[in-house]
């Protein structure tokens, strides 16, 4: 059995995010940790677009994350569909 890749916080905050089918969504700009164990709860992804124009943030729950690799994060295809239909504006609070 192979070892799991280690990803630092600095690396995580720059990782590109794509769906299982390969659609590029953007890159991680923030994360949310839960509890004393500091379990990754959510990632916040800035969508691909012209800087300052038509950019949004996707809030992706840990249950939608399929894998975190050294060079990218892969999420469910349904996240990509939601990104097209209803992206969350940057600066909004999900709580």
N, C-alpha and C positions, 0 to 999 in steps of 0.2 A: 504494500500500500504506500502511495506517495505522500509526501508532506503537503500540507495546505500552504499556499503562498502567504507571506506576511505582507500586509499593506499598512503603511504608517498613516497617520491622520493627514499629514501633508500630501501624501500621494493620493489618498482617498478624495480629498477636496479638489483634485484636478482631474479625476478619472472621467473619461467619456462614458456615456450611458447609451445602451442600445437595447432593442427588443430581441427576443429569441429569433425572430425572422430577419434580423440585421438592420432594422430601421434605426438610424441615428437620432437620438432625442436631444442630446446636449451634453453638459458636463455638471458634475456635482459642485455646488457652491456652498452647501451647508449640510449638517447632519443633526439628528436628534438622538440622544442616548437616554435609556430608560433605567431607572433604579440603581441600586448599589453595585450591581454587576456591570453597569455601563453597557448594556446590550444595545446594539444599533436598532433603533425603532423606526426612523424615517430618514430618507435622504431628500434633499431639495435640489432639483436639477434646473439649471437655466437652459431653456430651450435654444435651439439653433436659430439664428436670425441676424438681422442687421443690428449692430450695437446701438442700443437706445431706442430702437424701433421694432415693434412687434416681438419683443422678448417677453417671455413669461416664465414662471417657475412652476414646475411640476412637483407635487409632494407625493413621494412614493413610499408606501408602507413596507416594512420588512417582509411581509408575506408575499409581496409582489416581486421581490428580488429573487432571481434564480441562481445567480452566482456573482461573486466578487473575485475578480482575477487581478493580476498585477497590472494589466494594461487596460481593463475596462470592467464595467458592471453590466450584467445582462438581466433584463427584467421581462416580465410577462408581456406577450404581444398586446394584451388588453390595455396596458399602460400607453402604448403608442397610439391606439385608437382614441383613448380619452384625451390625449394631448392634442389631437386634431379637433376634437369636438368641444372640449371645455377646459382649456388651460387655466390654472390659477394665476392671477396677476401677481407680479413681484411685490413684496412688501406686505402681503396679507398674512394674517395669523390663522393657522388651522385650528386653534383651540376654541 
